[in-house]
Amino acid sequence: MYTRLSVNVNKIATIRNARGGNNPDLIKIVKKIESLGADGITVHPRPDERHITTKDVYEIAEVITTEFNVEGFPDERFLKIINDIRPNQVTLVPDAPNTLTSNRGWNYSDLDINLNLIIEKIKKTGSKVSLFIDPSVEMVRLAVELGADRVELYTGLYAESYQQDKESVILKYIESADYAIKNDLEVNAGHDLDLINLEFFKQAIPALREVSIGHALVCDSLIYGLEKTIQLYLSKLK
């Protein structure tokens, strides 16, 4: 199965924001990434706008020609953005406002909000909904119960354990992915995937629909250049 590469451009916006102004020009970079063969663009507009701003999301929505994935915690601000731009995919994450980066998936203890109703409303706009979860059959079951279309497996644990114990840690991901597919959910993955660990993950889960990669890809582009870096990542997914 062909696995899509969605490039998270948060880090590009971080570089721009460090100096103010519009260098690098985020919209030009988005267009460039698409022209180089990436299958989509991911953004995570956090409330403090420390990287992607609300304005960025609307501007990208006007020019994007590939799949647009907008991820975030489903607060009122986020849901307004989703309702306005209606991206191809919405990835719901349980991040608190002060979280540095997404570092875990949803738990039953997070359900003090009505995720079922939120997912239902988002799907009515035409967007597919992906739930960001840890590699656990129980959490895949939650995604099924809530009516999600997809799950995104949090791969932080996999990345941390890759050098020492990749054969063991991948088993949870395989089990979760298999259960998801059997229950008609598509499977995405993201967090700390890179040129070293991506190929093994793809080989273990051939039915993987999409990976979302930002930080590592931007770092690698400083060495290889953006065009070669995207080609290297695409080659790992073949």
C-alpha angles and dihedrals in degrees: 000000000000112000117210123227114219113187116216107217098190091109092054089056090048091057091049093048092051090073102021120230121075107293114149094032103227096203092052090049092050091052091046093051090051092048090053093060107268113147099218151351126244127199133178110200104197121195094251091052091222090155120355111036128206088249090055092056093054092045093050090048089059096056109026117116099178129057115309115211117189115188132187149105110304100242123144094270093051094046091052090055091050093048091049101047102024098208123203092251136020117197113198116210130182096229119151113224094258097046112128094211136345104283106167144015132250120294131195086250089065093062097100084112123065099253091168092060092042092053091047092053093047092050090053088063090059098254121130113235124223122187117214106226143164115252098274133125088219091059092046087053088053090053090052091049092049094051100246120163095213144008127222110211113221103233099189092105091049093050093048093051099037099101096045107031114004095144092057101040094048091064092076090053094049092049092048093046093048091050091048093051092047087055094050097257121135117228127230128171138201150157126086095357110151145161091285102050104024100082095054091049092051092048090052093050107034092173092060107140102196144353123206113210129172121138098046093042093053091047091050091049089063087064104032103022125249098276096050092042093056090048090051091052092046089051090056090057097053 
